[in-house]
């Protein structure tokens, strides 16, 4: 075979797309299991993975969002419009999929309640812009807001890394409204309680995603100057492995000794995510583009559609307590159906040029 017949390797890192797909499966696991416990039981692997391993997914998505957007920003001569266009794309995605799930939202939050149409409309507007009417899509809204902030920083010619100390402080504040809630002193509890009626810190970009977005930008800045070598990759992989163990200990302590409000904002994730991301970037062996090019779209569609299949499982077995409690069956059904449905959408929209605005 002549050298001219060999296709040029893709510049895209499909290893990251592969991890994105794995992380999308983790998101399915979070919403298809819901229970979080270290206690022994028939579904122990899921109940332990839910508050630990599965929670590495969304922070990784924030890093990806910032890293790839910042790379485009650098490629286009540091044009701030890159961030604003990316923010618009995420907000369109958020709006579109919220509209798709309007029947589910109404079923869960309006029908069967005593809310008046006017009161419900006001609640919906607040939820749409500050939280999310359907919780799984909060990441899209948070990414849109975060990218807007990055765009403003670019306009002001302020490097994102300069905002990191403040962002970490907000992250710690968010942690005390989430995983560390049980460690709050009594005098702060009323403040958090009243604050959370408007802002739900576990689904707010300022108190969760911002430091990860800033770190993602800094990784892209350094990566553009010098790609991480093998030794750096090994070092970061060891740091990631150690911090993953730390995550399990952190979750176990908080679940055993404190009263957690949610299971999202762990301090060890600020160490794990960047180290893991850099370790992936250091991989020199190219992933085959023939397969890798599908990982990104499938991961997006898994994230966007799995809730419908989770709800379908619950409706299918309504009244069957054994099957509703069977987390293995629920996870397998949700993942299998969402994966097949994602492949179907991918096939049907293969010639649709504007698909990047919808998944």
N, C-alpha and C positions, 0 to 999 in steps of 0.2 A: 504494500500500500504506500503510495507517495505521500510525502509530507504535506502537500497542498490539500490533500483530502481530509486531513485532521482538523476538526473544528476547533476554533479558538476557545480556550477556557473562559468560562463566565467570570466576571469580576465580582459577582454576588457571592456572599458567604452562605452557602446552603447549610452549613453546620448550624448556623444561628437559626435558620428556618426550621431545621429538624428539631432543635430545642424548643422553638416556638410551638411546634405541633405537640410535643410532649407536654409543654406547659398548658396548652389548651385542653389536653386530656385531664390535667390536674384540676383545671377550673371546672370541668364536668364532674370530677370527683368531689369537689367542694359542695356543689349544688345538688348532686345526686345522693349524697350521704347525709349531710347536715349534722349528724351526731359527731361529737368530738369528745373522746375519752381515752384514757390509757388503761381502763379496766379490761379484764379478760372477757372474751365473748366470741360468738361465731363470726363476727365481722370486725375483729380487733384491728386487722391491718388497715381497714378503711377509717375506723374511728381514731386511730393514731395518726394516719397520714393526713386526715382532714385538717387538724390544727397545726400541722408541722410541714411536711414535704409539699403538700398541695398549696400552701400559702406562699411558696416561692414564685408562683406563676405571675401574678399581677405586677409585682415589683420588676420582674424580668421584662414584662411587656413595656413598662415605663422606660426602662433602659433602652430597649429596642427603638421605641418611638423617638427618643431624644437622639440616640446615636445615628440613626439613618437620616433623620431630618437635618441634623447638624452637618453630616457629610455632604448633603446636597447644598446646604448653606455655604460650606467652604468651596465646593466645586463651582458655585455660581458667584464667586467673588464676594462672599459675605453679604449677600442681598437679604435684608430683613423680610422681604416679601415671601421668602421661602417658608418662614414660620407662620405667617398669617394665612398663607394658602393651605398649609398642613392643618392649621387650627380649623379652618373652614371645612376641610374634608372630614375631620373627626366630628365636627358638630353636625354636618349633613348626615353622616353615618348614624350618629346618636338620634337625630330627629327622625330619620327614615325608619329605623328599627323600633323606635318607640311607637310610631304610628302603626307599624305592622302588628305590634303586640297590644294595641289599644283594647281589643276584646278581653285579653287576659288581665290588663290593668283594671278595667271596669269591673270585671268579675271579682277581683280580689279586694278592691278598695271602694267600690261604690254600690253595686247591687247588694241589697240586703242590709244596707246601713241606713242611718237616719239623716245623712248629710243632704242638705238642700243643694240644688244645682249650682247656685251662686257660691256657696261655701266650698263645694267640691272643686269648682273652677279655680278659686283662689288657692286652694291646697295644691291643685295640680300644677299651677304656674310656679309656686314655690318649690315643689318637688322637682319639676323639670329643670329649673335653673340652679338649684342649690343641692339637691340630693339625687334623685332619679325615681320616676314613677315605677319603673321596674328595676330592681336593685342591680341586676347583673350588668346593666349598661352604664353604670356610674363611671367606669374606666374611660369610656369614650368622651363623656362630658369633661371629666377631669383632665384628660389629655388635651382637649381643645383649649381649656383655660390655661393649662401649663404652657402650651405652645404660644398662646397669646403673650404670656409673660416673657417668654424667651424672645419673641419678636420685639417687644418693647425694650428689653435689654439690648438687643442688637441695634435698634434705632438710637439708643442712648450711648452706644459703643461701650457698654459695660460687660465684661466677660462674665459668663454665668457662674464660674467658680467663686467669684467674690460674694455671691449671695448664699453660698453653701452653709456657712455657720448659722445664719438666720433660719435657713430651711431645716437644718438639723434640729434646731430649737423647736420649731413648729412640729416636726416629726415626733419629738419626745412629748410635746404637749398632746399630740394626737394619740400617742401610745397610752397615756393616762386616761384617755376617754375610751380606750379599747381594751387591749390585753392587760394593761397595768391598772385597770380601773379599781381593782380591789386594794391597791396600795395607796390610793388617794387619802390624804388626811381629811378628817371630818369637816373642817372649815372650808375645804375646796369643793366638797360634794355638791352643795346647792348651786354653785357657779357652773359646774359642768352639766348639771341636770337642766338648768335653764338655758344654757348655751346650746345644748343638743336638741332643743325643740326646734331650732332653726337650722343649725349646721350639724350634720351627722359626721363626726370627725373621721370615721373609718371609710367614708366615701367622699372625702373632700380632698381635692388636689393639694391644697395648702398644707394639710396636716398628714399627708401620706406620700403623694407622688412627687412633690416638688424636689426634695433632695435627690431622688433617683433620676429625675429628668436632668438636673444640673450635673450629676455625676456622669450620665450618659453623654452629655455634651463635652465634658472634659475628656472622657475616654476617646471620643471622636477627634478632638483637637490633637491629642497626643498621638493617636493612631495615624493621623494624616502626616505627621512628621516622622514617626518611626513605628513600624509594626512590631508587636511583642515577639521576642524570640522564644526558642524552645525552653530555655532555662526559666525565663519569666513565666511562661505558660505552666511549667511544672510547679513553680513556687506558688502561683495563684491557685492552681488546682488543689494544692495542699492546704492553702488558706481557706478555700471554699469548702473542702471536706471537713476541716476543723470547725468552721463556723456553722456547718450543717449539723454537726454533733451538738454544738452549743445551742442551736435552735431547738433541738429535741429536749435538752435539759431545761432551757428557758421555758418552753411550753409546759413541760411536766411540772416544774415548780409553780408556775402561775396557775395551772389548772388544779393542782393539789392543795396549794396553800392560800390562794386568793380567790376573789370573786371576779371573774373576767366578764366583760361586757360583750366582747367579740373576739375573733381570732385572727386579726389581720396585721396589726402593726407591732412587729417584734424588732427589738434593737439589733439582734444578731443578723437580721436581713440586710442591714446597711453594710455589713462586712461580707456576707455571702455573695450578694448579687454582683457587685463590681468584680470581685475576684473570679467568680464563675464565668462572667462575661468575657473578661480578659483571657482566661484560660481557653475559651472557645475560639477567640480571635487568633490565638497563637497556633492553632492547628494549620499545618502547611499542606496536608494532603487534601486536594480538591474533592468535593463531593460531586458525584455524577449529576450534571444538570438535567438529564432526561427525567430523573426522579425528583430531584431537589426542587425543581421549579413549581411543583404542586404543593409543597409543604406549607408555604406562606398562605396561599388562598384557602387551603383546607383548614388550617389553624384558625383563620379569621371566621370562617363559616361555622366551625364547631362552636366557637365562643358565642356567636350571634344566634344560633338556632337551638342549642341543646336544651334550653329552658322549656321550649315547647314540648320536647320529647320527655323531659322529666315530668311535666304536668300530665302528659298523655299516659304515662305509666301509672300515675296516681289516680287518674280518672278510670283507667282500665281495671284497676284492682280496688276500687272504692268498695268498702265493706269487707274486704279480705285482709284482715289484720296481719296474717302471716306473711303475705306477699308485700304488703306495705312496709313491714318491718325488715324485709329481706334486702339489706343494703347491697349485697353482691348482685342480685337480680336487677335491682333498680339501676345500679351503676352500669351493668352490662347492657341493659335495654337502652338506657339513655345514650350511652356512648355509641353503641352499634347503629341505632336509628339515626342519630345526628351525623355520624360519619357517612352513612349511605346517602342521606339527604344532601349532605355537603358535596359529595361527589356528583350527585345528580344536578345540583345547581351549577357546579363548576362546568359540567358537560353542556348544559343548556345555554350557558352564557359565554361559551368559549369564544364567540365572535363579537361579543358585546364590548365595544371599545370603552364605554364609560363605567365599566364594572368596578373600577377602583374607588368610585364614589359611593359604592353600595356594600362592599365587603373587602 
